[in-house]
């Protein structure tokens, strides 16, 4: 064996390591160990029960122990590892499932609020239109304008629905694009209903003349 004195700190060689990224079902100890050594959970459980797994210098013998991020593993016979992870590394069987559930609940509440706001806005627009009918020009011309808008909107909805039929059959369920297009179609249908009601108001006004 040969030894020599290191005179400068810069002479100390850098530690060599490799980065391996994996997705696991949860942060349980047996899942993490299996991923680290590239084996089955059965083999990982054997190492754990044999007392061959240490985290931050502490022996861990519970396969269900929840591993913290940024911890150092020592697995006898296999080497040392540093564990770091974020939510994206845990599949829906783990913490991400709860996050996804909360995300869906949040958007369900937001959608309900928007529905109420859209309804109130539509009622206000209709009330204003009814109050001002005939005050701002020829109601016949206004009716023609609304009919044209109605036909254009119907065609736009048909185009969106045709595209949605294609996307639904060729894209993953829950695609952001499909969701956004569905919202646009719902808004267009609400606007279409508002136009129809305006036309009805004009027709009622014309019948009284």
Helices and strands as residue ranges (DSSP letters): G 9-11, H 29-37, H 41-49, E 53-55, E 58-59, E 71-75, E 79-83, G 87-89, H 95-132, H 139-170, H 176-208
